[in-house]
Amino acid sequence: MFSFLRQMTRGIIVHVSQDLLCKQLNYDSNFSEFILLEIACKDNTTLTVGVFYRSPCSTAENDSDLFALISRLCTAKVGNLLCLGDFNWPNIDWSTWTPSSKNGSEF
């Protein structure tokens, strides 16, 4: 089990089967609410799993830090990458996969 708690009011928790070889990665970022895990795969590759939480009250600066972090992860040589979490984007038109307002258009 890996966790990140913020001010004891909210956090992120990831449960990983004990059958998997997994370690938590430290990654320097201005965005703070995330966990990065590296899971060893059977074919000698790795899967990097990023779990993120973006508050619905997130500031533009915090959003920018989140975008920068995900961008850096996508361009880093981390092997296979899976990003998931609660991004709290209320204005997404899921039929077109586009934001219905400027908020979130960078994402």
LINJORA-V146683 format. One record per residue. N is the residue number from 1. OMEGA is omega in whole degrees, -180 to 180 (* if undefined). Layout:
N_OMEGA + N_OMEGA
This chain:
1_177 + 2_-179 + 3_173 + 4_179 + 5_179 + 6_176 + 7_177 + 8_180 + 9_178 + 10_180 + 11_180 + 12_175 + 13_179 + 14_176 + 15_-180 + 16_179 + 17_178 + 18_177 + 19_-179 + 20_174 + 21_-172 + 22_175 + 23_177 + 24_180 + 25_173 + 26_-177 + 27_-177 + 28_-179 + 29_173 + 30_174 + 31_-170 + 32_-172 + 33_179 + 34_172 + 35_173 + 36_178 + 37_174 + 38_-179 + 39_178 + 40_179 + 41_-177 + 42_-177 + 43_179 + 44_172 + 45_178 + 46_172 + 47_174 + 48_-179 + 49_175 + 50_178 + 51_-171 + 52_171 + 53_175 + 54_-180 + 55_175 + 56_179 + 57_-176 + 58_177 + 59_177 + 60_179 + 61_179 + 62_176 + 63_179 + 64_178 + 65_177 + 66_179 + 67_-179 + 68_179 + 69_-179 + 70_177 + 71_179 + 72_179 + 73_-178 + 74_-179 + 75_178 + 76_178 + 77_-178 + 78_-176 + 79_177 + 80_-176 + 81_175 + 82_178 + 83_178 + 84_178 + 85_179 + 86_-176 + 87_175 + 88_176 + 89_-175 + 90_-172 + 91_179 + 92_173 + 93_-173 + 94_179 + 95_179 + 96_-178 + 97_180 + 98_177 + 99_179 + 100_175 + 101_-180 + 102_179 + 103_180 + 104_-177 + 105_177 + 106_-176 + 107_*
